[in-house]
């Protein structure tokens, strides 16, 4: 498509502002922040770079910042489909979720998952845990293993990089 792009990955919250500033200073036409937790950082950087266009995934637009577009998804809808399929494929009748932090987008996915699982099988048992991290793979792995030991044979992760441990 002839698009020139650059990806900067933030491994901790303290990297949000510097990474966004770096991209804005390099005059990209659009700088995208991924995740609700970057709300404060994108607002700070967008104010400092009013001629740069920004977007943030999983956050509503801020009318005070016309150069920032919020990109919201109906997470519960894809969560519902995943939950429905999970209940249909489960052999044990127990399915589970491993969430990262307890924030609205994660909760929406999980609520949809539970609703979908219950729609497919009203008797399905669901287990739900949060790691309180989007990066600690060991935490998510341990949560998933605990759920599997309790009979879960389908684990749905909504935990970003941490979720790789659950997988």
Secondary structure by P-SEA (a helix, b strand, c coil): ccccbbbbbbccccaaaaaaaaaaaacccbbbbccccaaaaaaaaaaacccbbbbbccbbbbcccccbbbbbcaaaaaaaaaaaaaaaaccccbbbbbbccccaaaaaaaaaaaaaaaaacccbbbbbbbccccccaaaaaaaaaaaaaacccbbbbcccccccccc
